[in-house]
Amino acid sequence: MSPPPNIQVRVTHRFKASAERVFDAWLDPEKARQWLFTTRATPLVRAEIDARVGGLFRLSDLRDGEEVEHTGKYLELDRPRRLVFTFGVPKYSPDYDRVTVDIVPLDSGCEVTLTHEMSPNAEQYRDGAQKEWARLLGNFDALLGGDSRFVPHG
């Protein structure tokens, strides 16, 4: 008997910014500090990004006065078309997910499709992850001077 398939969450967002600008900004610690894994209640207090294949990222927010780290390793960086990385929050789980960001240049801007692969036992997190990635991509777009149109996929 084969194991159950991973849970996939997919969100697509159109940016007015170029594919190169989106790719580069994703890997910029100062820009990441402003949008990646942040909310008004939980701003990032640390953003470290080693933007190379095999490089690690560490982004930390404060929750009830305690630092919570989001971490992962870059598996693939193909400027300006694709980023692939592991993603985990060790405080809450020892598991690491896989996130793929595909960037397609358009005549005006680009389209980003983010696919988050979670373990088969993470079904209860599917809807929340989809909504959160859509919100984060909207914040990223606003940071780059665009709007917040997104198309969630089931």
Backbone torsions as a table, in degrees:
resi	resn	phi	psi	omega
1	MET	NA	129.8	-179.1
2	SER	-83.3	152.4	179.6
3	PRO	-68.3	155.8	178.5
4	PRO	-64.6	152.1	-179.1
5	PRO	-71.3	156.8	175.2
6	ASN	-64.8	153.9	173.6
7	ILE	-80.8	134.1	177.6
8	GLN	-119.2	133.5	172.7
9	VAL	-115.8	132.2	-179.4
10	ARG	-131.3	131.5	178.0
11	VAL	-131.9	134.1	176.6
12	THR	-116.3	136.7	-179.1
13	HIS	-139.8	134.9	176.1
14	ARG	-96.3	130.4	-179.8
15	PHE	-110.0	145.9	172.0
16	LYS	-78.3	-23.2	179.8
17	ALA	-72.8	154.8	179.3
18	SER	-67.5	161.1	177.3
19	ALA	-59.4	-41.0	-180.0
20	GLU	-63.1	-43.0	-179.0
21	ARG	-66.4	-41.3	178.7
22	VAL	-64.5	-47.8	-179.6
23	PHE	-58.4	-50.8	-177.1
24	ASP	-64.3	-40.7	-179.2
25	ALA	-66.7	-33.3	178.8
26	TRP	-59.3	-33.9	-175.1
27	LEU	-97.6	4.9	-179.2
28	ASP	-91.0	116.0	-177.0
29	PRO	-56.9	-38.4	-179.2
30	GLU	-67.6	-38.0	177.2
31	LYS	-72.6	-41.9	178.5
32	ALA	-57.2	-38.2	-180.0
33	ARG	-58.5	-25.9	-176.0
34	GLN	-90.3	-14.2	-175.4
35	TRP	-141.4	-31.6	-169.4
36	LEU	-80.3	118.2	179.6
37	PHE	61.3	32.7	-180.0
38	THR	-114.7	155.8	167.4
39	THR	-138.9	174.4	176.4
40	ARG	-62.6	-34.5	-178.6
41	ALA	-80.8	-22.6	-176.1
42	THR	-131.4	71.9	176.7
43	PRO	-70.8	156.4	177.4
44	LEU	-73.6	137.8	176.2
45	VAL	-107.0	-12.7	178.6
46	ARG	-149.5	139.2	175.8
47	ALA	-143.6	109.3	177.0
48	GLU	-122.0	125.4	-178.5
49	ILE	-133.3	121.0	173.7
50	ASP	-105.0	88.8	-169.0
51	ALA	-78.7	72.9	174.5
52	ARG	-152.3	157.2	177.5
53	VAL	-60.1	127.8	-175.4
54	GLY	90.9	-12.3	178.6
55	GLY	-74.6	154.8	-178.3
56	LEU	-105.7	155.4	167.0
57	PHE	-123.8	148.3	176.1
58	ARG	-138.5	118.6	178.7
59	LEU	-126.6	128.0	-176.1
60	SER	-124.3	136.7	172.1
61	ASP	-116.8	170.9	177.8
62	LEU	-106.5	129.0	176.5
63	ARG	-129.5	114.8	-176.9
64	ASP	53.3	41.6	177.5
65	GLY	78.5	0.6	-179.2
66	GLU	-111.0	136.9	179.6
67	GLU	-76.1	128.4	177.9
68	VAL	-117.5	123.0	-174.5
69	GLU	-97.4	133.3	171.0
70	HIS	-106.2	126.7	-173.1
71	THR	-140.4	160.8	177.7
72	GLY	-177.4	179.5	-179.0
73	LYS	-129.5	138.1	177.3
74	TYR	-76.9	124.2	-179.7
75	LEU	-98.4	-31.2	-178.3
76	GLU	-151.1	132.5	174.4
77	LEU	-134.3	109.3	-178.5
78	ASP	-125.3	85.0	-176.4
79	ARG	-65.2	133.1	-2.3
80	PRO	-103.3	25.1	-168.1
81	ARG	-101.9	-23.2	-171.3
82	ARG	-158.4	136.9	170.4
83	LEU	-127.3	135.7	174.6
84	VAL	-132.9	131.4	-179.2
85	PHE	-150.7	157.3	170.7
86	THR	-83.3	159.7	-177.7
87	PHE	-149.6	130.7	176.8
88	GLY	-154.1	162.8	174.1
89	VAL	-126.3	88.0	-171.9
90	PRO	-53.9	-29.0	179.1
91	LYS	-61.1	-32.0	-175.1
92	TYR	-104.9	-22.0	-178.1
93	SER	-162.3	144.1	175.4
94	PRO	-80.7	-7.6	-177.0
95	ASP	-78.5	148.4	174.3
96	TYR	-120.0	134.2	177.1
97	ASP	-93.9	176.0	176.8
98	ARG	-121.2	130.6	179.3
99	VAL	-121.7	129.2	177.2
100	THR	-117.7	128.9	178.0
101	VAL	-116.9	110.0	176.9
102	ASP	-101.0	129.9	-177.1
103	ILE	-119.2	120.4	-179.0
104	VAL	-112.7	117.4	176.7
105	PRO	-63.5	141.6	176.0
106	LEU	-120.7	171.3	176.9
107	ASP	-55.6	-36.9	178.0
108	SER	-131.3	100.6	179.3
109	GLY	90.9	-144.8	-179.6
110	CYS	-157.8	167.8	175.5
111	GLU	-120.2	129.2	179.7
112	VAL	-108.2	128.0	171.6
113	THR	-115.9	117.2	-179.7
114	LEU	-104.8	127.8	177.9
115	THR	-119.7	121.1	-179.6
116	HIS	-109.9	114.7	179.3
117	GLU	-100.6	121.0	-179.6
118	MET	-115.1	161.8	179.2
119	SER	-63.4	155.9	-177.7
120	PRO	-57.8	-24.7	-179.1
121	ASN	-87.0	12.7	-178.1
122	ALA	-104.0	18.4	-177.3
123	GLU	-51.6	-38.2	-177.1
124	GLN	-65.5	-14.6	-179.4
125	TYR	-98.6	-4.9	-174.6
126	ARG	-55.9	-57.0	-175.7
127	ASP	-63.2	-42.1	179.6
128	GLY	-64.0	-41.0	179.3
129	ALA	-64.9	-41.2	-180.0
130	GLN	-63.0	-46.2	179.4
131	LYS	-64.3	-40.0	-178.3
132	GLU	-67.8	-43.4	177.1
133	TRP	-63.1	-39.8	178.2
134	ALA	-61.8	-42.8	178.5
135	ARG	-64.1	-45.2	-179.0
136	LEU	-64.2	-42.2	177.8
137	LEU	-64.7	-36.4	174.6
138	GLY	-62.2	-42.7	177.2
139	ASN	-64.1	-40.1	178.3
140	PHE	-62.0	-45.2	179.1
141	ASP	-61.1	-44.2	179.0
142	ALA	-61.9	-39.6	177.4
143	LEU	-60.2	-36.9	-179.4
144	LEU	-86.0	3.0	175.2
145	GLY	92.5	16.4	-179.7
146	GLY	-100.7	-155.6	176.1
147	ASP	-112.6	-160.0	-173.8
148	SER	-130.7	50.2	176.6
149	ARG	-86.3	131.4	176.0
150	PHE	-142.3	158.4	178.9
151	VAL	-128.8	103.3	179.1
152	PRO	-74.1	149.5	177.1
153	HIS	-120.2	145.8	-179.1
154	GLY	-92.3	NA	NA
